[in-house]
Amino acid sequence: MKSVMLQKPASSGPSPVIALVLTLALLALASTVVISCSGDKKSKGALETAIILNGEKVTQKQISEAADLIRGQQMRMAPESFFGSDVEVRRSAARGIVGNMLMIEEIKSKQWQADTNMVNAMVSRFIAQFPTREDFEALLAGMGETEESMRKGMAEELLIDSLMRVISAAAPPTDTSEARAHYEANKSRYTAPGRIRASQIIFSLQPNSSDSVVREIMLRAGEAHAKASAGEDFEKLVKEYSSMPNNVDMGWFSRGELLPDLERSLFALKIGEISGPVPSGMGVHLLKKTGEEESRPMPFEEVSRNIMRSLEIEKQAKTVNEYVEGLIGLANIEFVDAALDFRTSAKKQEDKDTVAAEAVKEPETTPDG
């Protein structure tokens, strides 16, 4: 059999292509330990067949657990766009599981095998998250799983990763002119936000500090503020009063990057002005605004690399999705639960898009005479 030597990703997480490419769910497979659960603990409802793919059954429990993973990932990555429709999420989960199963079939037909050393490393990293080996084994036992079934799932995850990388490599390249056209069409998106710079004198306080300690700190902060307002050198006052004299310059930051109370005080100051005492979870701060930059349009040269990378990832994701759609189109899929038929929902959306496109078409014109 062939052995597929999988390249280790630059980061510990999945490649950008895999992260973008689904809803098609490495979600479903990356948590194989959850999704492949089997055993007596399943209720009859959970065991009900939801889909039959090329003769292999997918249960309602598998769909539900994959849907939970999709909801969780979407809430972490883009909570503002979280969609609450349970049917829509479950269809996405169904498509993810079906896509993974079909890719595994393709991998088996190619007789690929995951690199054993990489699988061992993945398993070791997973086990290392538990305080003891017994805790790890207790989790598996409670889920009706074994280390061998978990290992198999991780090997399949690596193989799907490998297949996706091979497929995405066929995506067309992005050149500078294409990136430039994207930039010109989306200039408003490429704006550097305004930002400010500040220095601070900080009076540290413990969460359980007594009232007398708090009063003493506030008196010292007031004293330092009076001296600063009278024109005494701020750097000198830092050395005299600050609990962290080496932590003077707070650096540059934009709105949303600081604690709200600190941010409100700082953005209200003019350059060179010093705030009154501002409490936070760390203690009490005296803040001096030392610099400010207005928001500005970012030139193409500053963002070109990010644009090209973004366009490449989009193309790779599209290439992988088209490949998976091809597998789905050739597969024998029976939706026992008709509500999970993602092909029907996709066709309806395609029809809607077509109608919308037709509605905005300009009328054809013919030459005079």
Secondary structure, 3 states (H helix, E strand, C coil): CCCECCCCCCCCCCCHHHHHCCCCCHHHHHCHHHHCCCCCCCCHHHHCEEEEECCEEEEHHHHHHHHHHHHHHHHHHCHHHCCCCHHHHHHHHHHHHHHHHHHHHHHHHHCCCECHHHHHHHHHHHHCCCCCHHHHHHHHHHCCCCHHHHHHHHHHHHHHHHHHHHHHCCCCCCCHHHHHHHHHHCHHHCEECCEEEEEEEEEECCCCCCHHHHHHHHHHHHHHHHHHHCCCCHHHHHHHHCCCCCCCEEEEECCCCCCHHHHHHHHHCCCCCECCCEECCCEEEEEEEEEEECCEECCHHHHHHHHHHHHHHHHHHHHHHHHHHHHHHHCCEEECCHHHCHHHHHHHHHHHHHHHHHHCCCCCCCCCC
